[in-house]
Amino acid sequence: MASGLREGMAAIARQGLRQPKESMLETQSRKNSLYIGIPKEISFQESRIALTPLSVALLVNNGHQVIIESGAGKGANFSDQNYAEQGARISHDKKEVFQADIIVKIAPPTMEEIELMHKGQTLVSSLPTGTLKAPYLKALMQKKINALCFEHLRDEGNVLCVVRAMSEIVGSTSILIAAEYLSSVTGGKGLMLGGFTGVPPTEIVILGAGTVGEYAARTALSLGAEVKVFDSSIYRLRRLQTNLGNSRVFTSVMQPIVLNKAITTCDVVIGAIRATHGRSPCVVMEETVSRMKPDSVVIDVSIDQGGCFETSEVTNHKDPVFRKYDVIHYCVPNIASRVPRTASYALTNIFAPILLDIGDMGGLMNMAWQRPGIRDALYIYQGHMTNKDLADMFNFPFKNLELLMVSNQ
C-alpha cells in the first residue's frame, strides 16, 4: 500500500511538472495596486534616482505599476532599456509621469512640477529646510498632497535610515576626496594618506562623531592615516571608538585650545557637525584657518546646513574647491551625488520595501497608523501641516497627524 501511495504521489508530481508555467504561477489579487511615478531629476547636479531596475521588477512582480520619465536613471548609469526590461513603462512626457498616484524623487519638486501634480497625490522626496520657502509648502497644501520628507524616515530601530545611509557614503567619500586634493596633480602638497616605513602618516582631524565622522574615521584609519575626532558629546565619542574597535583613533571634546592646535598642525580637516534644528554650529574661526599649513585641505560636509568653518562658501561638482589663506576648501553640499549609482542602491533598499508595505497594508494612511517611523516623516497630510517645526517656522496652523487620521477613519 505504501508503494502504491508513493507511485500515486509521483504521478501527481509528474503531472504538475507538465503544466504550463502560467498555470503554475499564483496570481495575487491585490486590494491596493500602486501607480508609482519616477520623474527625471532637474535639480542642479542631482544624479541619483530613487528606484533601481531590480527594485522596479520587485514592485511590478507584486502587482504595482511603475512609470519612469525617459532619462531619469542616466545620471546613475541606468538606461531606459534597463527599466523597460524589468516592467517599467518609459514615458517622454513629464505630465504623464506626474499623473501617478505616488511620486518618488530625490530633490523636492519645483513649483512648475507641483503644478503638474493632482489633488490627493503622495509625494516622497527630500526637504532641505535651509532653502525652504513658504510658497512651496502652500502649493502642496492647496493640492492636498500627502508629503513625506525622507530625511525624517525612521526604521524599526528608530534610526533615520536615509540620513544614515547617505552619511555612511558621504563619510567614506570625504576621505577619498581629501586624498585626491592632497595630490600634487590637483595642486595639493603631494601627500598620501597612509604611513609607510620611515614616513610619518598624514594627520586628519574630524569634527563630529556622528555617522559621517565614524565612516570618515574608519576609511582614514584603513588607509593608514593618523585620526583625531572632536565632538561635544562624550557619549558619541565613546560610541565611535567602540564601533571602530580601534585604539589608534584619538578622541577629544571641543576644547578650544586643543582643537585649534590640532587644526593648525594637521593636513586635512573634515567638518561633519550637524544641527538637530536650524544651522550647524560654526566651530572653526577664520583666524584658525589662516594659521593652517599651506595646501592643507578643508572639507565642509555640513555646508548644506550653513557649514562649520567661518571661511566656507558653497561650491559645486564642476567647480568644487577654492583657496583661502592658501588652504584648499571643498564645500559641495551634495557629496553623495558624486557616487550616484552607489547612493541609488542605498536609497532603493529603503524606498522599495516602504512602497511594498503601502500596498500590502492598504494605503498610506493604514501604514502611517501602524508605523511611527512613517508618521514622523509626514509633514503634510491631506493639505494640513503636520510638522510642528515647519508650522512654527512659517507660522502655519499645525494639525496633529494622529488626530487627523482618527477623524478620517
GUMIBA-650452 format. One record per residue (C-alpha): residue number from 1; residue in three letters; z, x, y. Coordinates in steps of 0.001 Angstrom, whole numbers. Layout:
// residues N
R_NUM_ala_Z_X_Y .
...
// end
This chain:
// residues 409
R_1_met_0_0_0 .
R_2_ala_829_2888_2260 .
R_3_ser_-2598_4335_1502 .
R_4_gly_-4273_1045_2442 .
R_5_leu_-2344_900_5715 .
R_6_arg_-3468_4407_6605 .
R_7_glu_-7085_3544_5848 .
R_8_gly_-6830_404_7997 .
R_9_met_-5402_2345_10932 .
R_10_ala_-8118_4966_10568 .
R_11_ala_-10778_2255_10661 .
R_12_ile_-9309_815_13861 .
R_13_ala_-9263_4300_15438 .
R_14_arg_-12926_4899_14479 .
R_15_gln_-13869_1540_15953 .
R_16_gly_-12097_2469_19212 .
R_17_leu_-13995_5761_19415 .
R_18_arg_-17320_3892_19102 .
R_19_gln_-16509_1696_22113 .
R_20_pro_-18399_2438_25347 .
R_21_lys_-16289_4346_27893 .
R_22_glu_-16471_1450_30317 .
R_23_ser_-14761_-876_27878 .
R_24_met_-12045_1672_27143 .
R_25_leu_-11058_2013_30816 .
R_26_glu_-8398_-371_32028 .
R_27_thr_-9299_-1931_35345 .
R_28_gln_-6238_-2257_37536 .
R_29_ser_-6005_-5367_39650 .
R_30_arg_-4557_-4286_42999 .
R_31_lys_-2672_-6561_45322 .
R_32_asn_-3368_-4324_48303 .
R_33_ser_-6562_-2273_48271 .
R_34_leu_-6563_9_51296 .
R_35_tyr_-9523_747_53562 .
R_36_ile_-8923_4263_54923 .
R_37_gly_-10923_5915_57706 .
R_38_ile_-11091_9665_58433 .
R_39_pro_-12797_10306_61796 .
R_40_lys_-14100_13686_62874 .
R_41_glu_-11644_15668_64985 .
R_42_ile_-12861_16155_68539 .
R_43_ser_-9777_17856_69964 .
R_44_phe_-10281_21428_71157 .
R_45_gln_-10289_23870_68210 .
R_46_glu_-8773_21397_65734 .
R_47_ser_-10391_22258_62384 .
R_48_arg_-8006_20666_59880 .
R_49_ile_-8640_17420_58014 .
R_50_ala_-6033_15045_56606 .
R_51_leu_-7561_14479_53146 .
R_52_thr_-9426_16906_50870 .
R_53_pro_-12188_15729_48492 .
R_54_leu_-9883_15696_45446 .
R_55_ser_-7354_13514_47288 .
R_56_val_-10192_11148_48187 .
R_57_ala_-11063_10969_44472 .
R_58_leu_-7437_10122_43673 .
R_59_leu_-7410_7291_46204 .
R_60_val_-10795_5914_45089 .
R_61_asn_-9753_6000_41429 .
R_62_asn_-6713_3923_42388 .
R_63_gly_-8904_1196_43846 .
R_64_his_-8938_2169_47531 .
R_65_gln_-11917_2688_49850 .
R_66_val_-12357_5799_51983 .
R_67_ile_-14880_6152_54798 .
R_68_ile_-15339_9569_56434 .
R_69_glu_-17283_10430_59559 .
R_70_ser_-20083_12902_58845 .
R_71_gly_-18978_16486_59502 .
R_72_ala_-15253_15675_59532 .
R_73_gly_-14489_18346_56935 .
R_74_lys_-16816_21030_58251 .
R_75_gly_-14075_22963_60073 .
R_76_ala_-12125_23334_56815 .
R_77_asn_-15327_24152_54861 .
R_78_phe_-15590_20787_53094 .
R_79_ser_-19110_19357_53179 .
R_80_asp_-20150_15702_53317 .
R_81_gln_-21512_16141_49802 .
R_82_asn_-18085_17268_48556 .
R_83_tyr_-16615_13970_49775 .
R_84_ala_-19526_11790_48669 .
R_85_glu_-19317_13174_45125 .
R_86_gln_-15678_12051_44964 .
R_87_gly_-16437_8477_46012 .
R_88_ala_-16087_8541_49795 .
R_89_arg_-18578_6726_51991 .
R_90_ile_-20061_9007_54651 .
R_91_ser_-20852_7428_57995 .
R_92_his_-22633_8852_61035 .
R_93_asp_-21210_6058_63206 .
R_94_lys_-17735_6698_64630 .
R_95_lys_-17371_2976_65432 .
R_96_glu_-17791_2118_61768 .
R_97_val_-15099_4620_60743 .
R_98_phe_-12653_3134_63250 .
R_99_gln_-13071_-304_61656 .
R_100_ala_-10960_861_58700 .
R_101_asp_-7504_-660_58288 .
R_102_ile_-5770_2743_58228 .
R_103_ile_-6890_5682_60384 .
R_104_val_-5616_9108_59320 .
R_105_lys_-6317_12051_61597 .
R_106_ile_-4688_15261_62782 .
R_107_ala_-4843_15103_66579 .
R_108_pro_-3899_11842_68306 .
R_109_pro_-6872_9611_69178 .
R_110_thr_-8347_9854_72657 .
R_111_met_-8400_6850_74985 .
R_112_glu_-12061_6329_74054 .
R_113_glu_-11153_6306_70356 .
R_114_ile_-8319_3835_70956 .
R_115_glu_-10932_1502_72478 .
R_116_leu_-12717_1534_69087 .
R_117_met_-9566_532_67201 .
R_118_his_-8818_-3079_66319 .
R_119_lys_-5682_-5187_66510 .
R_120_gly_-3042_-4555_63849 .
R_121_gln_-4529_-1262_62658 .
R_122_thr_-2343_1502_61203 .
R_123_leu_-2620_4995_62719 .
R_124_val_-1278_8193_61170 .
R_125_ser_-1587_11220_63479 .
R_126_ser_374_13833_65377 .
R_127_leu_2198_13040_68596 .
R_128_pro_2533_16058_70939 .
R_129_thr_5349_14924_73210 .
R_130_gly_4728_17808_75625 .
R_131_thr_1357_16393_76740 .
R_132_leu_2025_12702_76068 .
R_133_lys_1157_10191_78807 .
R_134_ala_2361_6610_79284 .
R_135_pro_-1175_5062_79354 .
R_136_tyr_-1786_6388_75818 .
R_137_leu_1261_4564_74446 .
R_138_lys_467_1415_76451 .
R_139_ala_-3055_1324_74995 .
R_140_leu_-1672_1486_71444 .
R_141_met_921_-1193_72140 .
R_142_gln_-1630_-3549_73709 .
R_143_lys_-3674_-3428_70485 .
R_144_lys_-508_-3945_68411 .
R_145_ile_-1156_-731_66472 .
R_146_asn_1305_411_63797 .
R_147_ala_1548_4112_64711 .
R_148_leu_3183_6827_62624 .
R_149_cys_3883_10293_64010 .
R_150_phe_3555_12673_61068 .
R_151_glu_5847_15282_62682 .
R_152_his_8715_12827_62038 .
R_153_leu_7830_12038_58415 .
R_154_arg_10712_12856_56073 .
R_155_asp_10563_13265_52298 .
R_156_glu_13125_12284_49652 .
R_157_gly_15257_15300_50568 .
R_158_asn_15354_14207_54237 .
R_159_val_13171_17201_55169 .
R_160_leu_10488_16935_57864 .
R_161_cys_7751_17505_55303 .
R_162_val_4723_18043_57572 .
R_163_val_6653_20203_60026 .
R_164_arg_7974_22360_57195 .
R_165_ala_4571_22734_55536 .
R_166_met_2901_23797_58787 .
R_167_ser_5857_26039_59690 .
R_168_glu_5543_27902_56395 .
R_169_ile_1874_28573_57109 .
R_170_val_2468_29499_60761 .
R_171_gly_5338_31847_59895 .
R_172_ser_3300_33850_57413 .
R_173_thr_161_33794_59579 .
R_174_ser_2034_35071_62659 .
R_175_ile_2831_38340_60871 .
R_176_leu_-818_38778_59823 .
R_177_ile_-1814_38186_63471 .
R_178_ala_719_40811_64555 .
R_179_ala_-747_43292_62082 .
R_180_glu_-4204_42587_63490 .
R_181_tyr_-3200_43261_67112 .
R_182_leu_-1221_46377_66230 .
R_183_ser_-4509_47866_65031 .
R_184_ser_-6361_50143_67453 .
R_185_val_-9549_48160_66731 .
R_186_thr_-8115_45275_68782 .
R_187_gly_-6594_47545_71446 .
R_188_gly_-3199_47964_69788 .
R_189_lys_-1196_51124_69294 .
R_190_gly_-2722_51809_65853 .
R_191_leu_224_50979_63595 .
R_192_met_507_49476_60126 .
R_193_leu_3405_47172_59383 .
R_194_gly_4569_48924_56233 .
R_195_gly_6644_52075_55995 .
R_196_phe_5171_54904_53961 .
R_197_thr_6684_58109_52645 .
R_198_gly_7808_60144_55626 .
R_199_val_6670_57444_58099 .
R_200_pro_9196_55073_59718 .
R_201_pro_8453_51341_59303 .
R_202_thr_7264_49092_62117 .
R_203_glu_10103_47172_63792 .
R_204_ile_9737_43386_64088 .
R_205_val_12113_41076_65970 .
R_206_ile_12054_37371_65091 .
R_207_leu_13659_34829_67414 .
R_208_gly_14721_31767_65445 .
R_209_ala_15928_31437_61845 .
R_210_gly_14170_28172_61015 .
R_211_thr_11269_27751_58607 .
R_212_val_8825_29714_60806 .
R_213_gly_11319_32551_61161 .
R_214_glu_12106_32560_57441 .
R_215_tyr_8466_32801_56346 .
R_216_ala_7655_35336_59046 .
R_217_ala_10564_37481_57831 .
R_218_arg_9535_37026_54196 .
R_219_thr_5968_38195_54910 .
R_220_ala_7055_41084_57135 .
R_221_leu_9550_42358_54552 .
R_222_ser_6958_42158_51782 .
R_223_leu_4696_44373_53892 .
R_224_gly_7463_46937_54349 .
R_225_ala_8428_46289_57972 .
R_226_glu_11939_46509_59395 .
R_227_val_13021_42999_60380 .
R_228_lys_15670_41734_62780 .
R_229_val_16288_37990_63121 .
R_230_phe_18180_36396_66022 .
R_231_asp_19416_32821_66226 .
R_232_ser_22190_30917_67989 .
R_233_ser_23366_29372_64683 .
R_234_ile_25363_31337_62119 .
R_235_tyr_24535_28617_59571 .
R_236_arg_20770_29123_59981 .
R_237_leu_21117_32919_59831 .
R_238_arg_23188_32717_56644 .
R_239_arg_20702_30266_55095 .
R_240_leu_17782_32561_55922 .
R_241_gln_19488_35579_54421 .
R_242_thr_20390_33599_51285 .
R_243_asn_16850_32246_50896 .
R_244_leu_15339_35699_51289 .
R_245_gly_17875_37265_48921 .
R_246_asn_17269_40473_50790 .
R_247_ser_19929_42711_52307 .
R_248_arg_17305_44643_54294 .
R_249_val_16982_41932_56942 .
R_250_phe_19222_42378_59987 .
R_251_thr_20631_39161_61470 .
R_252_ser_22471_38554_64729 .
R_253_val_23480_35761_67051 .
R_254_met_21896_35648_70514 .
R_255_gln_23985_38363_72161 .
R_256_pro_22016_39243_75338 .
R_257_ile_22740_42990_75254 .
R_258_val_21912_43340_71547 .
R_259_leu_18836_41097_71860 .
R_260_asn_17397_42900_74891 .
R_261_lys_17899_46297_73255 .
R_262_ala_16139_45126_70072 .
R_263_ile_13186_43672_72022 .
R_264_thr_12656_46726_74243 .
R_265_thr_12600_49112_71249 .
R_266_cys_10570_47069_68719 .
R_267_asp_6810_46884_68107 .
R_268_val_6449_43099_67547 .
R_269_val_8410_40052_68762 .
R_270_ile_7844_36640_67146 .
R_271_gly_9174_33718_69218 .
R_272_ala_9956_30827_66856 .
R_273_ile_12690_28878_68636 .
R_274_arg_12049_25151_68662 .
R_275_ala_13880_22434_70525 .
R_276_thr_15005_19185_68916 .
R_277_his_14283_17343_72151 .
R_278_gly_12179_18445_75109 .
R_279_arg_11247_22013_75996 .
R_280_ser_12055_25054_73860 .
R_281_pro_14620_27368_75497 .
R_282_cys_13276_30394_77369 .
R_283_val_15387_33272_75996 .
R_284_val_13339_36356_76948 .
R_285_met_13051_37001_80669 .
R_286_glu_10148_38719_82414 .
R_287_glu_12323_41749_83212 .
R_288_thr_12937_42337_79484 .
R_289_val_9216_42083_78673 .
R_290_ser_8441_44597_81431 .
R_291_arg_10628_47174_79629 .
R_292_met_8933_46755_76238 .
R_293_lys_6955_49643_74764 .
R_294_pro_3272_49801_75814 .
R_295_asp_883_47992_73435 .
R_296_ser_3718_46044_71826 .
R_297_val_2829_42541_70570 .
R_298_val_4448_39242_71570 .
R_299_ile_3569_36145_69517 .
R_300_asp_4999_32960_71032 .
R_301_val_4869_30341_68265 .
R_302_ser_6927_27990_70459 .
R_303_ile_4236_27818_73157 .
R_304_asp_3410_24200_72266 .
R_305_gln_6929_23306_73446 .
R_306_gly_6768_25476_76550 .
R_307_gly_7388_28894_74990 .
R_308_cys_10473_31087_74694 .
R_309_phe_9116_34027_76776 .
R_310_glu_9040_33794_80561 .
R_311_thr_5684_35623_80577 .
R_312_ser_3950_33260_78110 .
R_313_glu_767_31396_79067 .
R_314_val_-1187_29063_76789 .
R_315_thr_-4256_30680_75180 .
R_316_asn_-6765_29524_72537 .
R_317_his_-8505_30809_69414 .
R_318_lys_-11578_32007_71335 .
R_319_asp_-9545_33938_73900 .
R_320_pro_-6187_34344_72119 .
R_321_val_-4496_37236_73945 .
R_322_phe_-3744_38577_77386 .
R_323_arg_-1828_41600_78637 .
R_324_lys_1144_41575_80947 .
R_325_tyr_3178_44730_81641 .
R_326_asp_858_46367_79079 .
R_327_val_2275_44069_76391 .
R_328_ile_-163_42047_74255 .
R_329_his_687_38320_74371 .
R_330_tyr_-649_35910_71703 .
R_331_cys_157_32324_72787 .
R_332_val_-2116_29971_70807 .
R_333_pro_-417_26580_70258 .
R_334_asn_-2280_25598_67093 .
R_335_ile_-1931_28640_64824 .
R_336_ala_-2342_26533_61652 .
R_337_ser_-5960_25772_62651 .
R_338_arg_-6654_29476_62219 .
R_339_val_-6463_28799_58447 .
R_340_pro_-7683_25163_58357 .
R_341_arg_-8546_24971_54664 .
R_342_thr_-5089_26101_53554 .
R_343_ala_-3471_23824_56142 .
R_344_ser_-5601_20867_54986 .
R_345_tyr_-4478_21369_51383 .
R_346_ala_-844_21369_52557 .
R_347_leu_-1364_18178_54583 .
R_348_thr_-3248_16268_51884 .
R_349_asn_-378_16879_49446 .
R_350_ile_1787_14830_51832 .
R_351_phe_-634_12149_53048 .
R_352_ala_-2289_11177_49744 .
R_353_pro_980_10130_47999 .
R_354_ile_2042_8169_51102 .
R_355_leu_-1239_6248_51136 .
R_356_leu_-945_5537_47407 .
R_357_asp_2597_4252_47921 .
R_358_ile_1478_1959_50756 .
R_359_gly_-994_380_48328 .
R_360_asp_1432_236_45400 .
R_361_met_4235_-1277_47493 .
R_362_gly_2040_-3963_49002 .
R_363_gly_1590_-2680_52525 .
R_364_leu_3137_-569_55254 .
R_365_met_5990_-2982_56024 .
R_366_asn_7238_-3018_52411 .
R_367_met_7039_766_52214 .
R_368_ala_8848_1280_55522 .
R_369_trp_11590_-1084_54354 .
R_370_gln_12162_976_51201 .
R_371_arg_11622_4472_52652 .
R_372_pro_13829_5632_55573 .
R_373_gly_11594_8700_55999 .
R_374_ile_8680_6415_56896 .
R_375_arg_10780_4327_59279 .
R_376_asp_11701_7492_61189 .
R_377_ala_8006_8209_61768 .
R_378_leu_7026_4731_63013 .
R_379_tyr_7116_4904_66809 .
R_380_ile_5067_1739_67461 .
R_381_tyr_5252_-1307_65185 .
R_382_gln_3115_-4393_65878 .
R_383_gly_2872_-3413_69521 .
R_384_his_6604_-2740_70035 .
R_385_met_8064_662_70932 .
R_386_thr_10463_1546_68095 .
R_387_asn_11262_5154_69030 .
R_388_lys_14313_5399_71284 .
R_389_asp_13432_8818_72730 .
R_390_leu_9929_7712_73755 .
R_391_ala_11259_4450_75161 .
R_392_asp_13732_6334_77341 .
R_393_met_11149_8944_78335 .
R_394_phe_8625_6399_79646 .
R_395_asn_11006_3543_80483 .
R_396_phe_9532_1199_77848 .
R_397_pro_11559_-1631_76280 .
R_398_phe_12979_-446_72950 .
R_399_lys_12937_-2605_69820 .
R_400_asn_14962_-1836_66701 .
R_401_leu_12484_-1401_63844 .
R_402_glu_14743_-2782_61122 .
R_403_leu_15426_-5949_63109 .
R_404_leu_11690_-6380_63738 .
R_405_met_10903_-6096_60025 .
R_406_val_13642_-8556_59072 .
R_407_ser_12409_-11112_61631 .
R_408_asn_8846_-10831_60253 .
R_409_gln_9805_-11421_56629 .
// end
